[in-house]
Amino acid sequence: MSTSDPSPELPRVKSRLPFDPQPFKAAARPGILLVYAALTIGLAGVAVYMALAGGRPLTSAYVAGPGIGALWFGLRLFMIWGSSNARG
């Protein structure tokens, strides 16, 4: 009783290599560039409109908020566009 048969080995699980965590990343890149470009232009336009036509000071939240948003989306646009061009 103290000597028992060793258990049979379990079947080996096949791996899924190479694993791509984001399979549609390359297809979504042109679309996301257009979305970020539209948001950048739109927010910059809102900030300029509020400053010039609205007569609000530059430190007003109606001018600074869209301006900061335009800067953020512009930075993201630049980073995504730069990384796509760096890979060739």
C-alpha positions in Angstrom: 0.0 0.0 0.0 2.9 2.4 0.6 4.0 2.0 -2.9 1.5 3.4 -5.4 1.7 3.8 -9.1 2.8 7.3 -10.1 0.0 9.3 -11.7 0.2 9.6 -15.5 1.5 12.9 -16.8 -1.0 15.5 -17.8 -1.2 16.4 -21.5 0.8 19.5 -22.3 -1.2 22.6 -23.0 -0.4 24.2 -26.3 0.8 27.8 -26.1 -0.7 30.6 -28.2 2.5 32.2 -29.2 3.0 34.7 -30.6 0.4 36.5 -28.6 -0.7 39.9 -29.7 -2.5 41.8 -26.9 -4.0 44.3 -29.3 -4.7 42.6 -32.6 -6.6 45.6 -34.2 -4.1 48.3 -33.2 -2.7 48.9 -36.7 -6.2 49.1 -38.2 -7.4 51.6 -35.6 -4.4 54.0 -35.9 -5.7 56.1 -38.9 -9.1 56.4 -37.2 -7.7 57.5 -33.9 -5.5 60.0 -35.6 -8.5 61.6 -37.3 -10.4 61.7 -34.0 -7.6 63.3 -32.1 -7.0 65.8 -34.9 -10.7 66.7 -34.9 -10.8 67.2 -31.2 -7.6 69.3 -31.2 -9.0 71.6 -34.0 -12.4 71.8 -32.4 -11.2 72.6 -28.9 -8.7 75.2 -30.2 -11.5 76.7 -32.2 -13.8 76.9 -29.1 -11.0 78.5 -27.1 -10.3 81.1 -29.8 -14.0 81.8 -30.3 -14.5 82.3 -26.6 -11.5 84.6 -26.3 -12.2 86.8 -29.4 -16.0 86.7 -30.0 -17.0 86.0 -26.4 -14.8 88.7 -25.0 -13.7 86.5 -22.1 -10.2 86.9 -20.5 -7.6 84.2 -21.3 -7.7 83.1 -17.7 -11.4 82.3 -17.8 -12.4 78.7 -17.6 -14.3 79.1 -20.9 -11.0 79.8 -22.6 -8.4 78.0 -20.6 -10.4 74.7 -20.4 -10.7 74.1 -24.2 -7.2 75.5 -24.7 -5.7 73.0 -22.3 -7.8 70.2 -23.8 -6.6 71.2 -27.3 -3.0 71.1 -26.0 -3.5 67.7 -24.5 -5.1 66.2 -27.6 -2.4 67.8 -29.8 0.3 66.3 -27.7 -1.4 62.8 -27.9 -1.8 63.3 -31.7 1.9 64.1 -32.0 3.0 61.2 -29.8 0.8 58.7 -31.8 1.8 60.1 -35.1 5.5 60.1 -34.2 5.4 56.5 -32.9 3.7 55.3 -36.1 6.4 57.0 -38.3 9.3 55.7 -36.1 8.4 52.1 -36.9 8.5 52.6 -40.6 
